[in-house]
C-alpha cells in the first residue's frame, strides 16, 4: 500500500462504518448495494452522500442487494454488499452459491454483527457463515483497520476468485477514530466474458466447482499463515492472548505487557501460526465474543489454552470482563438503569395498537418501530421473529386460533418480504385483517427511503410504489387507507373487516414525525376535570407524565399535538391548545 504524502488527502474523525465507506471508495468500488439495518446502515448512507462515483442503492431486501452486487462483480467491477448480521440470513441463497461460482471484479460481503443485542432479535455470530460458505473471513479491530483491511479484502477476493466476508461488530461500526484518508485507486472494469461453466450452477458444473473450491480453501490456508492480517506480538511470554476484533484492544488495555496473536483473517484458520504462538507463550488465553469459533479450532489442534467460561458466550465482552476471564470467573452482569424504549411522541403506530388492544386482538408483529408496542402499557403485539413474519405468522396463527387474529407489518418491511406472504395468504384462501403501518420511511434504522417514498438513496426522484395497487394486484379482497389518528373510524373499520368473510388489508397511513417533523398545537390539562383514571397513560406517550403525587402533567417539550390522549380521556380533561 502506497502511503506517500502525495496520496494523503486528510485525517478525519470517522466511525467504523464511515471508515469502511472511505476504504471502499479508495479501493475502486463501483457498485454498492444494501438494505438498512443497525449497526450497518451508515456504510451505504456515507457512500451515497460522499462518494457519488459509486453506483449505490438501497435494495428492497438483502437477497436482492446480494444479487445486485454479485451481478456487478461478475460483470467485471468491484462491488460491495452490506447488512446487519441477520440480513445475511436473507441473502444466504446467493452467497452460498457465489462461493462456488467465484467472482470477476472483487466482491466483499460486509456483515455487521451485534453482540449485546443493541438493536437486534438475536446474537448470531457470522464468523460461522464464513466456514459454512467456505469463503475467507476478515475481522478489523478498529475504524482505521476497517478502512485498510477492506482494500486488502478486494485484492484477496480477486487473487483467489472468491467473495470475502468482512465482519464488523457494533462497537467497531460505531466507534470513532482519527483515520488517514488517501485517494481513490481507479480499478479498470475487467469486462464480462460469457462462461456458463463458471457461472451457471447446474449440477454438473457445481460438482466441478465444489472440487475447485476445496482446492481454493487449501491455497487460502497457506495465505492465512503468511498474511500480515494475522499478527504476532511477543512481549512478556508468561501470558498471552489469541484474539480478534475489538477484543484485541480490550486485552491490550488490561494487559499491555502481554504477548498477542491478533487474528485479522480468522478463516481459513492459521493453525501453524497458532501452534507456534502457543509453543512460545507459557499461558495462553483465548478471547472472543459470542461463539467459541477460535476456541473450537484450537481445541481441534489439541493445544493447551485457557478458555472463557461459557457464560461469556452471551452478550458483549467489555474491558472490565478480561481480568475475570483470566481468573476463570463466570460472567456477572451489572444492572444498568436505562430509559425504557418507547414509541416517539405522536407516533402514528400508537393509535393503531391502542385500537388493537381495545379489540383484544392477537397481533402477529414484525421488525420495525412498532415492535415497541409489545411493551407496557400498550402490550398489544404478541409475536416478532423476523422480517415479513407479521403476515406469514398471521396466516399460520389464524389457522390455529381462528378468530381475532390480526397481522401487522410496516411499509418498508412489506416491500422487503411481506408481499410474498400476502400472495401466499390470498392463494391459500386466508381470511381476516392485515395492517400495513405506512409511515413513508424506514423509520427504525434512521429514516432511509424505500420504493414507496419515490426517492433513491441519493435523494433522486424515482417511481413511487403504490401500496394500494400492489395489494389489489396480489388479489386482496378489500384494501382500505385509514388515518390512524381518526381512532373511532379506524376501530370501526377494523371491526367490520374482521367480521367479514374476506381477506382485507388496512393501510394506516401517516408520515413518521421524526422524518416529516409534523407538529400541531400541544395539549394542556384542565386539572379540575382530571379524575385520575389514568386512561391517558395507557397510550404510552412519553409526553404524559404521572408525578409522585399521582398528578398528570404534560411535557410540552415532548408533545407534538397528535391529540390521541384528548380522544381517550373520558372526562375531557385534556384539550388541544388553540393555534397562536
Buried (B, 14 or more C-beta within 10 A) or exposed (E): EEEEEEBEEEEBEBBBBBBBBBBBBBBBBBBBBBBBBBBBBBBBBBBBBEBEEBBBBBBBBBBBBBBBBBBBBBBBBBBBBBBBBBBBBBBBEBBBBBBBBBBBBBBBBBBBBBBBEEBBBEBBBBBBBBBEBBBBBBBBBBBBBBBBBBBBBBEBBBEBBBBBBBBBBBBBBBBEBEBBBBEBBEBEBBEBEEEEEBBEBEEEBBEEBEEEBEEBBEEBBEBBBEBEBBEBBEBEBEBBBBBBBBBBBBBBEBBEEBBBBBBBBBBBBBBBBBBBBBEBBEBBBBBBBBBBBBBBBBBEBEBEBBBBEEEBBBBBBEBEBBEBBBEEBEBEEEEEEEEEEBBBBBBBBBBBBBBBBBBEBBBBBBBBBBBBBBBEBBBBBBBBBBBBBBBBBBBBBBEEEEEBBBBBBBBBBBBBBBBEBBBBBBEEEBBBBBBBBBBBBBBBBBBBBBBBBBBBBBEEEEEEBEBBEBBBEBEBBBBBEBEBBBBEEBBEBBBEBBEBEEBBBBBBBBBBBBBEEBEBBBBBBEEEEBEEEEBBBBBBBBBBEEEEEEEBEBEBEBBBBBBBBBBBBEEEBBBBBEEE
